[in-house]
Amino acid sequence: MPLLNENYQNLEESYLFAEIARRVSKYEEAHPDQKIIRLGIGDVTKPLTKKAIAALHEAVDMQAVSETFKGYGPEKGYEFLRNAISAYYKRNGADVDPDTIFISDGAKSDTGNITDLFAKDNVVLVPDPVYPVYVDTNIMDGRKIVYINGTAENNFLPMPDPSIKADLIYLCSPNNPTGACYDKEQLKCWIDYARSNQAVILFDAAYEAFVSQPGLPHSIYEIEGAKECAIEFCSLSKTAGFTGTRCSYTVIPKELVFTASNGVEMSLHAMWNRRHSTKFNGTPYIVQYAAAAVFTEEGMAECQANIDYYRENARIISQVLDQKKIPYTGGVNSPYIWFECPKGMESWEFFDYLLENAQVVGTPGAGFGENGKNYFRLTAFGQHESTKEAMKRFDQLF
Ligand SMILES: *Cc1c(COP(=O)(O)O)cnc(C)c1O
């Protein structure tokens, strides 16, 4: 009989989206004539852009001809794509060497798999509320997690606590679920803290393309010292609607070298290269080819037009919250709007209230951690008409 990874017993039931679906279908059965509007999901609704689709078609045709056919690709991903991503970083004010970029099939997989590089007995700092992947992947490995609180007092942007000695730090900015975005000074504080503790920051920039306020960082590498302490994850999922097409990238600077217990210097870049090439055979060529089209200036302009569409939804949602004087974060640099449940309700209570009285579905904050239990997340990934209708109903509630 195999001995099992019993850490799996320590995982909490991942019931958030299942429970939402259960409550919604129960309501639908009882009220078949009512039109439910879903502003809960964290998935895009706009199709791929013209440039991405044209590139996909072109790459498919290349696979039909022996002269242009591609089999296994380079381990880190195609150079044409790594160069295109590096050029995109440069336009955003960050200097990222294409040789430090690894192409992958998702920021979810990479933020989870990165734990392979670290021993069990590290102290892991995780913000609360948080994207549940960081928590669950560390519980699977039996690592100790220390939570840092994101609250209304710190605008859901927790800052380092010098009394805590952490080894790994997860940061997500712009944040899922709160939509809050760190500025450069705040990230500099995290970098200084990480460097003084010899800690590594695992920076999830999945929503960087939604940053709209000038001066806010799209990448942690826009800030001095980041290459000495930070790994960055990013994805085309939210930027370019690749949630079903699958392509992401992870940057591991070569400066990240630490001394092992036997005195050997180990490079995280080299370790990830070994892991990636041992356990992964690459993102499909046709997808990488389409991704490269996304990172051209024209390709990104098309993505930004889609993101502008989502931003208008965020504005529609925020406008009603402003009128109601309901405190919230997000919406400006993020597709998420995170607000305090009205009338002192708890998040599941508000979920039911909104479903029953307005037929609008959102995401209860409790699903993202203790600090979310009085908060609620709405997403801007819907259509204008349904978002307007949902907020009209919301407006009439209070
Ligand atoms: C959506 C999302 C991602 C992207 O995941 P993919 O696997 O690339 O689709 C990463 N991080 C956060 C916080 C997200 O919300």
The ligand as an SDF file (V2000), in Angstrom:
LIG
                    3D

 15 15  0  0  0  0  0  0  0  0999 V2000
   -6.9120   34.2780  -13.2890 C   0  0  0  0  0  0  0  0  0  0  0  0
   -5.7150   34.3300  -12.4010 C   0  0  0  0  0  0  0  0  0  0  0  0
   -4.4980   33.8160  -12.8230 C   0  0  0  0  0  0  0  0  0  0  0  0
   -4.3360   33.2420  -14.2120 C   0  0  0  0  0  0  0  0  0  0  0  0
   -4.3040   31.8930  -14.1770 O   0  0  0  0  0  0  0  0  0  0  0  0
   -4.0610   31.0770  -15.5290 P   0  0  0  0  0  0  0  0  0  0  0  0
   -3.7120   29.7030  -15.0200 O   0  0  0  0  0  0  0  0  0  0  0  0
   -2.9300   31.7090  -16.2530 O   0  0  0  0  0  0  0  0  0  0  0  0
   -5.3410   31.0820  -16.2960 O   0  0  0  0  0  0  0  0  0  0  0  0
   -3.4010   33.9160  -11.9890 C   0  0  0  0  0  0  0  0  0  0  0  0
   -3.5020   34.5030  -10.7830 N   0  0  0  0  0  0  0  0  0  0  0  0
   -4.6480   35.0290  -10.3500 C   0  0  0  0  0  0  0  0  0  0  0  0
   -4.6840   35.7150   -9.0450 C   0  0  0  0  0  0  0  0  0  0  0  0
   -5.8040   34.9370  -11.1320 C   0  0  0  0  0  0  0  0  0  0  0  0
   -6.9490   35.4480  -10.6900 O   0  0  0  0  0  0  0  0  0  0  0  0
  1  2  1  0
  2  3  1  0
  2 14  2  0
  3  4  1  0
  3 10  2  0
  4  5  1  0
  5  6  1  0
  6  7  2  0
  6  8  1  0
  6  9  1  0
 10 11  1  0
 11 12  2  0
 12 13  1  0
 12 14  1  0
 14 15  1  0
M  END
$$$$
